[in-house]
Amino acid sequence: MYQVLNDLNKTSGVTGSMLVGKDGIVIAADLDERLESETVGALAASITDNIQKSLDRMDTSPLSQVTIEADNAKMFFSDAGIGILVVTTEKQVNIGLIRLEIKNAVSKLKISN
């Protein structure tokens, strides 16, 4: 699990990654030291839970990924089966590359589970 996060963090523009349970409990983290993993985990669980509830009301397929863009960074929350894969990046990043690497990481996490 940590190897998957470590490999993901080698992607250009990625500043950190973590896996959290859908309850917000941190399973594994390799985040930038300026970010508190518990806070990011709780945020990821809350955001994805609220979005999934909205999707359920609209009879839409399950949530697969959420992207948040802020002034200085981007955050990607992806369903990884056993939890939520959180990836933080720089503001200017190749989103296509990041999404491809996240897809690969999610596949590895699902296989190792």
C-alpha positions as CSV (number, residue, x, y, z in Angstrom):
1,M,0.0,0.0,0.0
2,Y,2.7,2.4,0.9
3,Q,4.6,1.5,-2.2
4,V,1.6,2.4,-4.3
5,L,1.5,5.8,-2.6
6,N,5.2,6.3,-3.0
7,D,5.1,5.5,-6.7
8,L,2.1,7.9,-7.2
9,N,4.1,10.6,-5.4
10,K,6.8,10.3,-8.0
11,T,4.4,11.6,-10.7
12,S,5.3,15.1,-11.8
13,G,3.2,17.7,-9.9
14,V,2.0,15.3,-7.2
15,T,2.7,16.7,-3.7
16,G,1.2,13.8,-1.7
17,S,-1.2,10.9,-1.5
18,M,-3.1,9.0,1.1
19,L,-5.7,6.3,1.6
20,V,-8.5,6.9,4.0
21,G,-11.5,4.8,5.1
22,K,-14.9,6.0,4.1
23,D,-15.3,7.0,7.8
24,G,-12.3,9.3,7.5
25,I,-9.8,7.2,9.4
26,V,-6.3,7.3,7.8
27,I,-5.2,3.9,6.5
28,A,-1.9,5.0,4.9
29,A,-0.4,8.5,4.2
30,D,2.5,10.0,2.3
31,L,1.5,13.6,2.4
32,D,3.4,16.9,2.3
33,E,4.4,17.6,5.9
34,R,2.4,20.9,5.8
35,L,-0.9,18.9,5.6
36,E,-2.4,17.1,8.6
37,S,-3.4,13.7,7.4
38,E,-6.3,13.4,9.9
39,T,-7.8,16.7,8.7
40,V,-7.4,15.8,5.0
41,G,-8.9,12.3,5.7
42,A,-11.9,13.8,7.5
43,L,-12.4,16.3,4.6
44,A,-12.2,13.6,2.0
45,A,-14.7,11.4,3.8
46,S,-17.2,14.2,4.3
47,I,-17.0,15.5,0.7
48,T,-17.3,12.2,-1.0
49,D,-20.1,11.1,1.3
50,N,-22.1,14.2,0.6
51,I,-21.5,14.0,-3.1
52,Q,-22.5,10.3,-3.1
53,K,-25.7,11.1,-1.3
54,S,-26.5,13.7,-3.9
55,L,-25.8,11.2,-6.7
56,D,-28.0,8.6,-5.1
57,R,-30.9,11.1,-5.1
58,M,-30.3,11.6,-8.8
59,D,-30.1,7.9,-9.5
60,T,-26.7,8.3,-10.9
61,S,-23.9,5.7,-11.0
62,P,-21.5,5.5,-8.0
63,L,-19.0,8.2,-7.4
64,S,-15.6,7.5,-9.0
65,Q,-13.7,10.7,-8.6
66,V,-13.9,14.3,-7.3
67,T,-11.5,17.0,-8.2
68,I,-11.2,20.2,-6.1
69,E,-9.3,23.2,-7.5
70,A,-8.0,25.8,-5.1
71,D,-5.8,28.9,-5.7
72,N,-2.6,27.0,-5.0
73,A,-3.3,23.3,-5.4
74,K,-5.6,20.6,-6.6
75,M,-7.0,17.6,-4.7
76,F,-8.3,14.4,-6.2
77,F,-10.6,12.0,-4.3
78,S,-11.1,8.6,-5.9
79,D,-13.0,5.5,-4.8
80,A,-10.3,2.8,-4.3
81,G,-12.7,0.1,-3.0
82,I,-11.1,-0.3,0.4
83,G,-11.3,3.5,0.9
84,I,-10.7,6.9,-0.7
85,L,-7.5,7.6,-2.5
86,V,-6.6,11.2,-1.9
87,V,-4.0,12.9,-4.2
88,T,-2.7,16.4,-3.7
89,T,-1.0,18.3,-6.6
90,E,0.5,21.6,-7.5
91,K,-1.9,24.1,-9.2
92,Q,-0.4,23.7,-12.6
93,V,-0.4,20.0,-13.4
94,N,-1.2,17.7,-16.3
95,I,-4.7,16.6,-15.2
96,G,-4.8,13.8,-17.8
97,L,-1.5,12.3,-16.5
98,I,-2.7,12.6,-12.9
99,R,-6.0,10.9,-13.6
100,L,-4.2,8.1,-15.5
101,E,-1.7,7.5,-12.6
102,I,-4.7,7.6,-10.1
103,K,-6.5,5.0,-12.2
104,N,-3.3,2.8,-12.1
105,A,-2.9,3.3,-8.4
106,V,-6.6,2.4,-7.7
107,S,-6.2,-0.8,-9.8
108,K,-3.1,-1.8,-7.7
109,L,-4.8,-1.1,-4.5
110,K,-7.8,-3.2,-5.5
111,I,-5.6,-6.1,-6.5
112,S,-3.6,-6.0,-3.3
113,N,-6.7,-6.1,-1.2
